[in-house]
Amino acid sequence: MFFSSKVALPQLMQWCRALKHGLDVGLSPVRIFRQQAKSGPAAIRPLAAKLSERCEQGDSLEAAFAPDRHRFPILFVELIAVGEQTGRLTETFGELEHYFETVISARKQLFAALVWPIIMYISAIMVIAIMLCILGLIGKWDPIGLGLIGPAGAAKFLAMAAVFTFVVVFSFFYIRENDAIRGKAEAMALVVPGLGSCFRAFALQRFSMALHMTSEAGLSADKALHLGFRATANDAYLKRALPSAKRAKKGNEIAGILAACGTTLFPEEYVDAVQVGEESGQIAEVMEKQAKHYRDEAARKLKTLTMLLGGAVYAMVMLMVIVLIFRLVFSIGAVYDDAMRGL
């Protein structure tokens, strides 16, 4: 988890930029990956060489990435499939570059927002450990009511805090690195106030981009919908891919199919926009505008979410400190009352 084989997002963003520019000026994927194998990010040059060889043997990009797909975000692999099938790879890599840039920026903001709460958290743990040690030596006193007294109690408290911190950090990285679990987590987050709107905006941006490209390429509605749902990389949407494609194959309108998925996945205003696009015969143009709208919306909501997460950690640390202070005050009060009754 902490030594993941996955390609780091900054490196992947560089690849997307190189592929977007190279394809735009007419270079083949073989030449682009050869260049990346020589001058690209050092950590993934061997991977670029492998991809160059596979493409040179006649493999499609989707097939070339297949043996190493576990090293890439599922969104990256799925959108490459969409871009290749629709002949819009340049646009696909441009959107992926923008998406990874947004995620990297949000991560930096999150870590910056967590610096002070983490310092407070560590300081609070150390103060409590020192307090347990000193007060335990003075009078075998348990100030926090956990049966932890003296140096031995302080050591146990530090061990408990270390285990708790490790579990939280490990869980975070495990979910982040595991595509299957992350897809399920994003699906569950859709119904959580505050979180849901952020993850829905990202899913709709990916869905809109895929539907825009598939519609422009002239793919049938069932194939377009199936690829659109796959592009979201969100379990709640993925479960709707096959049923929705089957309904489209029977001749149902896309707007009606999306409406049947519920407002949790597709808000009314989104369905209305799709309906307008279908009725006017401009579904590709409408989806392009929707993709841009939700890309900006997702970036805004992610920044807000980052601030909220930092505030939540800060509040949790403050709550822990306040609770321990009150326990200490009540413990001191109890000792004082016992002393007064003994007079």
LINMO-V297695 format. One record per pair of residues at least 12 apart in sequence whose ideal C-beta (glycine too) atoms are under 7 Angstrom apart, sorted by the first residue. I is the first residue (numbers start at 1). J is the second residue. D is the distance in whole Angstrom. If there is no record, write none. Layout:
BEGIN
<<I;J;D> <I;J;D>>
END
This chain:
BEGIN
<<1;170;7> <1;173;5> <1;174;5> <1;177;6> <2;173;6> <4;177;5> <5;71;6> <6;71;5> <6;177;6> <7;44;6> <7;71;5> <7;72;6> <9;100;5> <9;103;6> <9;104;5> <10;104;6> <11;41;4> <11;43;6> <11;44;5> <12;76;7> <12;100;6> <13;97;6> <13;100;4> <13;101;6> <13;104;7> <14;40;7> <14;41;6> <15;36;7> <15;40;7> <16;93;5> <16;96;5> <16;97;4> <16;100;7> <17;97;5> <18;32;6> <18;36;6> <18;40;7> <19;32;6> <19;93;4> <20;90;6> <20;93;4> <20;94;5> <20;97;6> <23;89;6> <23;90;5> <23;93;7> <24;90;5> <29;55;5> <29;61;6> <30;52;5> <30;55;5> <30;56;5> <33;48;5> <33;51;5> <33;52;4> <33;55;7> <34;52;5> <36;48;4> <37;49;4> <37;52;6> <47;68;6> <51;64;5> <60;84;6> <61;80;5> <61;84;5> <62;80;6> <62;81;5> <62;84;6> <65;77;6> <65;80;6> <74;179;4> <74;233;5> <75;206;7> <75;233;4> <76;96;6> <78;230;5> <78;231;5> <78;233;6> <79;92;5> <79;96;6> <79;231;6> <80;92;7> <82;210;5> <82;213;6> <82;214;7> <82;227;5> <82;231;6> <83;213;7> <85;227;7> <86;213;4> <86;214;5> <86;216;7> <86;217;4> <86;219;7> <87;217;6> <88;213;4> <88;217;7> <91;213;7> <95;209;6> <98;295;7> <102;299;5> <102;302;7> <106;302;5> <106;303;7> <106;306;5> <109;303;7> <109;306;5> <110;306;5> <110;309;6> <110;310;7> <113;306;6> <113;307;6> <113;310;3> <114;310;6> <114;313;6> <117;310;7> <117;313;4> <117;314;4> <117;317;5> <120;317;5> <121;317;5> <124;317;6> <124;320;6> <124;321;5> <125;158;7> <125;161;5> <128;144;7> <128;157;6> <128;324;6> <129;154;4> <129;157;6> <129;158;5> <131;143;6> <132;148;6> <132;149;7> <132;153;5> <132;154;4> <132;157;6> <133;150;6> <133;151;5> <133;154;4> <136;149;4> <136;150;3> <136;153;6> <137;150;6> <143;327;7> <143;328;5> <143;331;5> <144;324;6> <144;327;5> <145;327;6> <183;233;6> <183;234;6> <183;235;4> <183;238;7> <184;235;5> <186;199;5> <186;234;5> <187;234;6> <187;235;4> <187;236;4> <190;236;6> <190;264;6> <191;264;6> <194;308;6> <195;305;7> <197;301;6> <198;298;7> <198;301;4> <198;302;6> <198;305;5> <199;234;7> <201;294;5> <201;297;5> <201;298;4> <201;301;5> <202;298;5> <203;232;4> <203;234;5> <203;237;6> <204;270;6> <204;294;5> <205;291;6> <205;294;4> <205;295;5> <205;298;5> <206;231;5> <206;232;5> <206;233;7> <207;228;5> <207;229;7> <207;231;6> <207;232;5> <207;237;7> <208;287;5> <208;290;4> <208;291;4> <208;294;6> <209;231;7> <209;291;4> <210;227;5> <210;228;4> <210;231;4> <211;224;6> <211;228;4> <211;287;5> <212;284;5> <212;287;4> <212;288;5> <212;291;6> <214;227;5> <214;228;7> <215;283;5> <215;284;4> <215;287;6> <216;284;4> <221;248;4> <221;254;6> <222;245;4> <222;248;4> <222;249;4> <225;244;5> <225;245;5> <225;248;5> <225;254;7> <225;257;7> <226;241;5> <226;245;4> <229;241;4> <229;244;6> <236;265;6> <237;265;6> <240;261;5> <244;257;5> <253;278;6> <254;274;6> <254;278;6> <255;271;5> <255;274;5> <255;275;4> <255;278;6> <258;271;5> <258;274;6> <259;271;5> <270;290;7> <273;286;6> <273;290;6> <274;286;7>>
END
